[in-house]
Amino acid sequence: MNSLDKKVLYTTSFEDIIESISNICGCSEKAIHNFLKQSRPYRNTAESDINIHRFFRSLGIEFTGNNELFEVIKFDSCVVSHLTTRINPPNESDIYCLIDTLVKPTDISKFLASKSITFKKEKQGLNVYYNGELVDWNNFNCSSSYRARKRLRTQGKYIDNCINGFLFNHLFWEDSNVEHIKYCPEIVIDICDELKRRDIISEWEKISTTYALGFIMDVGDITFDEYTRFKTTKSKIYLIYKFIVYFLVQIYHNEWSARLDNPIIRLKDNKSVSKENIFGYYKIDR
C-alpha cells in the first residue's frame, strides 16, 4: 500500500476524530452527532466494555460479523500525543527513545555534558559519568536511583526505554502521570537528585520550553499500558474505537477527565520516531 493511501485516525481534537471516523468508515458526521445527542455519559464503565457494534450500527454501517465490520472501519495509523521539553523546536530532530536521547547530540545530552554529566553505551545499558567518574548506583538506595538504574538498561526483561504518549491530544499534559515532566525529564531529575545537583534541574527549567507534539504511528507499533493483552493490530483497532466512543460521549456531556481518562500509549522499546512523522506541535504554559 502506498503511504498516501494509508488511513490515519486523527485524535487531535473532538472535531478531528469525528471527521476521521466519517472518512475512514464512509459514514456521515451528522450520524455521529446524532449518536452523541442520544447518548448518556458513562459512569462506572470500563472502556473495554463499550459495545462498538451498537455504535457502528447507529452510524448506518451494515455488517454481519466482526470480519466484515473490520474491513469497513480499519485504519493504518493514528496520532500519538507526546510531551517534551526542548531548547530548540521539536520538529528539528527525531524523537528519540531515552537511551538515544542521552547518547546522541540532543538538546538534553549537550546540556548535561556542559554540567560534566556524560553517558557511555555498554551492552546492558548506559554508564553515567560525573566529572569523569563512573556513577555507581549501588551507592544509592532510594526510589530515584532505582528508577534511573532501571531506565538506563537497554537489554533484559525489565527495561523501560520507550517513547510514551497519549491517544488524545485534549489537555493530555494535565494527566497525573506527566504533570511533573512539564518542567524537566524524569531521568534528569533522578540523576541530578542523586548527585545533589538540583541547580542543574532549575537551570534546565529556565532555558527550556515545554511542547505538546503529535506524531503519526502505525497501529502495530503501539501498546496501551493498561491493555497489553491486545497484541494484534485488529484487536488494537477495536480497542481504539472503544476509547474513542468513550471520549466523544464524555466530552459531549462535559464529563471527560484529562487527569485520569486519557489512554497511555508506549512504543516498542528502543524505537525512535522520525521527525518526518511529526504531525504538529505547540508550546505548553508551565
C-alpha distance (Angstrom), angle and dihedral (degrees) to the residues before:
residue distance angle dihedral
M1 . . .
N2 3.80 . .
S3 3.81 113.0 .
L4 3.81 88.6 -121.9
D5 3.81 89.2 59.6
K6 3.79 94.6 53.8
K7 3.78 117.1 114.1
V8 3.81 114.7 -127.7
L9 3.78 125.0 -163.0
Y10 3.81 107.1 -145.5
T11 3.80 110.1 -151.3
T12 3.79 94.0 174.4
S13 3.82 96.6 113.2
F14 3.80 143.9 -6.3
E15 3.82 90.3 -97.4
D16 3.82 94.3 45.3
I17 3.80 91.1 53.4
I18 3.79 92.3 52.5
E19 3.82 91.5 47.6
S20 3.82 90.6 47.8
I21 3.81 93.5 51.3
S22 3.79 89.6 48.7
N23 3.82 92.1 51.0
I24 3.81 95.7 43.3
C25 3.79 98.5 42.9
G26 3.80 99.5 33.0
C27 3.79 94.2 -123.7
S28 3.79 130.0 127.5
E29 3.79 124.1 -95.3
K30 3.81 86.8 -133.6
A31 3.82 89.7 62.7
I32 3.80 90.3 55.1
H33 3.80 91.6 48.9
N34 3.80 89.9 49.4
F35 3.80 90.0 52.8
L36 3.80 89.7 52.6
K37 3.81 92.5 48.2
Q38 3.80 89.7 55.7
S39 3.81 94.6 43.2
R40 3.76 130.9 100.1
P41 3.82 124.2 -145.8
Y42 3.79 116.3 -93.9
R43 3.78 116.3 -112.9
N44 3.80 124.3 178.9
T45 3.80 89.2 -3.6
A46 3.80 124.1 129.0
E47 3.78 114.5 -138.4
S48 3.80 90.3 -125.6
D49 3.84 89.4 62.2
I50 3.81 95.0 57.9
N51 3.81 115.0 118.7
I52 3.80 103.9 -127.3
H53 3.81 92.5 174.3
R54 3.80 87.7 67.9
F55 3.81 89.4 47.7
F56 3.81 94.6 52.7
R57 3.80 93.5 43.9
S58 3.81 88.4 53.4
L59 3.81 87.2 57.5
G60 3.79 91.0 56.5
I61 3.81 95.9 -105.3
E62 3.79 110.7 148.1
F63 3.81 120.9 -150.8
T64 3.78 139.8 144.2
G65 3.81 101.1 -151.3
N66 3.79 146.4 -0.3
N67 3.80 95.6 -83.8
E68 3.78 93.2 53.1
L69 3.80 91.6 45.3
F70 3.80 92.3 48.7
E71 3.81 92.4 55.8
V72 3.80 88.6 58.8
I73 3.81 101.1 42.3
K74 3.82 103.4 34.5
F75 3.80 122.3 119.5
D76 3.80 133.4 -179.2
S77 3.79 105.8 -135.4
C78 3.78 144.1 2.0
V79 3.79 139.0 -156.7
V80 3.80 117.2 -93.2
S81 3.81 116.4 -157.9
H82 3.80 114.1 -141.2
L83 3.81 133.8 -174.9
T84 3.79 119.8 -141.9
T85 3.80 140.9 163.4
R86 3.80 115.2 -141.3
I87 3.77 141.7 163.3
N88 3.81 92.6 -145.9
P89 3.83 126.5 41.8
P90 3.80 109.7 -77.9
N91 3.81 96.5 -125.2
E92 3.82 90.8 67.3
S93 3.81 93.9 77.4
D94 3.79 141.9 23.3
I95 3.79 120.0 -86.3
Y96 3.78 102.9 -109.7
C97 3.79 131.0 -157.6
L98 3.79 112.4 -115.4
I99 3.81 98.7 -91.0
D100 3.80 93.3 49.6
T101 3.81 90.5 45.4
L102 3.80 89.4 59.8
V103 3.82 99.8 41.6
K104 3.80 101.6 37.5
P105 3.84 121.2 72.2
T106 3.81 97.2 -90.5
D107 3.80 132.1 146.9
I108 3.79 92.2 -97.0
S109 3.83 98.4 42.7
K110 3.81 92.2 49.4
F111 3.79 91.2 47.4
L112 3.81 92.7 50.1
A113 3.80 91.1 46.2
S114 3.81 88.2 56.3
K115 3.83 85.8 58.1
S116 3.84 91.9 50.0
I117 3.82 93.9 -103.8
T118 3.79 111.2 129.0
F119 3.80 137.6 163.3
K120 3.78 136.1 -140.5
K121 3.79 122.4 -163.7
E122 3.79 115.7 -129.7
K123 3.81 131.9 173.8
Q124 3.81 95.4 -87.4
G125 3.80 98.7 33.8
L126 3.78 145.0 -66.8
N127 3.76 126.4 -28.4
V128 3.80 113.3 -148.4
Y129 3.80 120.3 -142.4
Y130 3.78 125.7 -165.3
N131 3.79 117.5 -169.3
G132 3.79 86.9 -13.3
E133 3.81 94.2 -55.8
L134 3.80 122.8 116.0
V135 3.82 112.2 -112.9
D136 3.80 109.0 -128.8
W137 3.80 107.2 -152.7
N138 3.80 89.9 -164.6
N139 3.80 87.0 74.0
F140 3.80 89.3 65.7
N141 3.77 128.6 65.9
C142 3.79 113.3 -175.1
S143 3.78 139.8 93.4
S144 3.81 95.4 -90.3
S145 3.82 93.5 54.1
Y146 3.82 90.2 47.0
R147 3.81 91.5 52.5
A148 3.80 92.0 46.0
R149 3.80 93.2 49.8
K150 3.80 91.1 48.9
R151 3.79 96.3 46.2
L152 3.80 95.0 47.7
R153 3.81 92.1 61.9
T154 3.81 118.7 103.8
Q155 3.80 99.1 -175.2
G156 3.77 138.7 34.7
K157 3.77 135.5 62.2
Y158 3.79 100.5 -66.1
I159 3.78 107.3 44.5
D160 3.79 125.1 142.1
N161 3.78 105.4 -162.2
C162 3.77 101.5 131.3
I163 3.78 139.6 116.7
N164 3.79 112.0 -111.2
G165 3.76 130.9 -156.3
F166 3.79 146.1 143.1
L167 3.77 134.5 -99.3
F168 3.80 95.6 -129.9
N169 3.77 127.2 49.8
H170 3.80 94.2 -153.9
L171 3.85 106.4 117.9
F172 3.81 90.2 -40.4
W173 3.82 92.0 155.9
E174 3.82 88.0 69.1
D175 3.81 91.5 65.3
S176 3.79 110.9 121.4
N177 3.81 90.9 -124.8
V178 3.82 95.0 62.4
E179 3.81 107.1 25.0
H180 3.80 91.5 102.9
I181 3.82 95.7 51.4
K182 3.81 92.6 61.6
Y183 3.79 84.2 89.3
C184 3.79 105.4 36.9
P185 3.84 138.3 -8.3
E186 3.79 111.7 -91.0
I187 3.81 94.0 -125.6
V188 3.81 90.5 56.3
I189 3.80 90.8 49.7
D190 3.82 91.5 50.3
I191 3.81 95.2 47.4
C192 3.80 94.7 44.7
D193 3.80 92.0 45.9
E194 3.81 90.0 57.1
L195 3.80 91.9 45.9
K196 3.81 89.4 48.3
R197 3.81 90.1 -123.5
R198 3.79 103.9 129.2
D199 3.79 87.2 148.6
I200 3.80 86.8 74.6
I201 3.82 90.0 56.4
S202 3.80 90.8 49.4
E203 3.80 92.2 49.9
W204 3.81 92.3 50.2
E205 3.81 89.5 52.4
K206 3.82 89.5 54.1
I207 3.80 98.5 48.6
S208 3.82 100.5 36.4
T209 3.81 134.5 75.3
T210 3.78 127.4 -143.6
Y211 3.79 115.9 -127.3
A212 3.77 135.2 -171.8
L213 3.77 109.3 -149.9
G214 3.76 135.7 175.8
F215 3.78 125.7 -146.8
I216 3.78 129.9 -175.7
M217 3.81 115.0 -120.5
D218 3.79 133.5 177.5
V219 3.79 112.1 -107.3
G220 3.81 91.2 -125.2
D221 3.82 90.9 61.6
I222 3.80 97.0 56.3
T223 3.81 133.5 80.2
F224 3.80 129.5 -168.0
D225 3.79 113.3 -132.7
E226 3.79 96.4 -137.6
Y227 3.80 95.0 39.1
T228 3.80 106.9 45.2
R229 3.81 90.5 144.3
F230 3.81 88.2 75.6
K231 3.80 99.7 86.5
T232 3.81 106.7 150.3
T233 3.79 122.1 79.3
K234 3.80 90.0 -122.8
S235 3.81 93.9 54.1
K236 3.81 91.1 47.1
I237 3.79 92.2 51.7
Y238 3.80 91.5 52.6
L239 3.81 89.1 47.9
I240 3.81 92.0 49.5
Y241 3.79 90.5 53.5
K242 3.80 89.4 52.6
F243 3.81 89.2 51.9
I244 3.80 89.0 48.7
V245 3.80 94.8 51.5
Y246 3.80 89.6 49.3
F247 3.81 91.5 48.4
L248 3.80 95.4 47.5
V249 3.79 94.0 47.2
Q250 3.80 94.9 45.7
I251 3.81 93.1 46.0
Y252 3.80 90.6 47.6
H253 3.80 90.1 53.8
N254 3.82 93.0 39.8
E255 3.81 92.3 -117.3
W256 3.81 101.3 115.4
S257 3.82 115.0 123.2
A258 3.81 111.5 -148.7
R259 3.78 87.8 -170.2
L260 3.81 96.9 56.2
D261 3.81 114.2 10.2
N262 3.81 106.7 62.0
P263 3.83 113.7 105.1
I264 3.81 112.1 -122.1
I265 3.79 115.9 -130.2
R266 3.78 128.1 -162.8
L267 3.76 131.0 -176.1
K268 3.78 125.8 -136.2
D269 3.81 114.5 -72.6
N270 3.81 115.1 -87.8
K271 3.83 92.2 14.6
S272 3.80 119.3 131.4
V273 3.83 129.8 -167.6
S274 3.79 124.2 -123.6
K275 3.79 115.8 -123.7
E276 3.81 86.0 -125.6
N277 3.83 87.2 71.2
I278 3.82 93.9 56.7
F279 3.79 106.5 114.0
G280 3.80 97.5 -171.1
Y281 3.79 145.5 -46.7
Y282 3.78 143.4 -153.3
K283 3.81 138.8 -176.0
I284 3.80 122.7 -92.4
D285 3.80 120.9 -146.9
R286 3.77 115.1 -126.1
